[in-house]
Amino acid sequence: MDWAWAHPKLVARGVAAGSGWKLLNAHRLSPSSADPVLSATPSAPVSTPVFNTTRSQEIFAAAQHLMPGGVSSPVRAFRSVGGHPIVFDRVSGAYAWDVDGNRYIDYVGSWGPAICGHAHPDVIAALHQALEKGTSFGAPCELENQLATMVIEAVPSVEMVRFVNSGTEACMSVLRLMRAFTGREKLIKFEGCYHGHADMFLVKAGSGVATLGLPDSPGVPRSVTANTLTAPYNCLESVKELFAANPGEIAGVIVEPVVGNAGFIPPEPGFLEGLRELTREHGALLVFDEVMTGFRISYGGAQAKFGVTPDLTTMGKVIGGGLPVGAYGGRADIMAMVAPAGPMYQAGTLSGNPLAMTAGIKTLELLKQPGTYERLEAITRRLSDGIQEAAMNAGVPITGSHISAMFGFFLCPGPVRNFEDAKATDSQRFSRLHRAMLERGVYLAPSSYEAGFTSLAHSDADIDDTLMAFREALMAIA
Ligand SMILES: Cc1ncc(COP(=O)(O)O)c(C=O)c1O
């Protein structure tokens, strides 16, 4: 593809058509000592991998003029690890190929949905069939019943479900529902947890907000976040204090039951149970944000794994099998508040569309097969243990862990119990590690504050290759 066009608006801004334009802008992408992020020390590989990303750089240079920061979602821009983002061309199984023809073993998995591997043939075949019937109905379809039934059967807290189009939408809707049901306005969330980008959650948020080190976002009215109270993750005492200081005012607590947006941080024994007790005691609702953990930590999500049942649950990612989807669900008496059954308004043009439902149903069918989660646990354990062993052998401080198909590590001695602890990670060193892994054909999330994801498509040989790359890369950055 060449850029043989130039829209008048781009011409007016001095952007010429054709490849000359690419050259004009190429300098913007050269690492410069003026840019502390881009000038992160390059790795000194043990072997000398061939790694050409010219085409990625050209496309990303062009994107700078078309989309803010050149991306549709901030972390993709690689700002925190420096260097240039890799522009993907296609994905299949455990792999992604970039536009320069490099292949990567992928541990991002489209940020979570690709738990069966990218473009699983069964999902693609089902989508082909569904496509023949149309892309969106805007009317009830039986596929919604099918996916709803599967979700209700699997997730302990869910008696009824509403489909939406993203995790952000699921979380903002569930907050309205919490408030509608309790008649209270305040919310407790945890530092470093991310619940999408709706105003009331952009307080000490994880994911891209943490990655970019942003303060709470401009444009969010103080009046909106005044009702958002925060506590450190894994700290029940702080939650108790917030309840005591705001009697009868707190609608509920929302938590990532296993944190994936401040890096990977598991709950300590008793933490989720304690939240359950405290919320009950104070007449507040408990919400598990399982957008990331749903159908990943186990088929029934983190709530099934830990045996703690919240009142409401948000989901996304896996249940859309790679198509845009989100969902919130929970106790039937609470869900009965949602329009048109009840007065709490929430709607969506594309919600429950047949393509997302089809991909979700097929993905859950694949996950339901015997041995799936044992397999995910086994490969992820081998990967996580191997990364830590490689780091220790290289003399690089590390702490990390995994649960099922989710893993993570921090480049610091640990322990990491919450976001404050996570900030001790050596981000500069992580940037060099990230680059060194890319050079060796392994694609990790471009941030110290994101979890990693494995899939059923990752073979033992892929894990071997990945660990070999880690051993070399860690030696190179030690
Ligand atoms: C736990 C959690 N909640 C909510 C969201 C927002 O989901 P989406 O990006 O689909 O809007 C995410 C996204 O990563 C997430 O990890």
The ligand as a Gaussian input file, in Angstrom:
#p B3LYP/6-31G(d) Opt

LIG

0 1
 C      -10.212000      -4.999000      34.349000
 C      -10.615000      -4.139000      33.173000
 N      -11.759000      -3.462000      33.217000
 C      -12.161000      -2.709000      32.185000
 C      -11.412000      -2.598000      31.045000
 C      -11.874000      -1.747000      29.903000
 O      -12.214000      -2.577000      28.830000
 P      -12.234000      -2.002000      27.339000
 O      -10.822000      -1.711000      26.957000
 O      -12.852000      -3.123000      26.541000
 O      -13.085000      -0.783000      27.345000
 C      -10.205000      -3.280000      30.963000
 C       -9.349000      -3.156000      29.774000
 O       -8.235000      -3.610000      29.703000
 C       -9.785000      -4.076000      32.056000
 O       -8.642000      -4.759000      32.033000

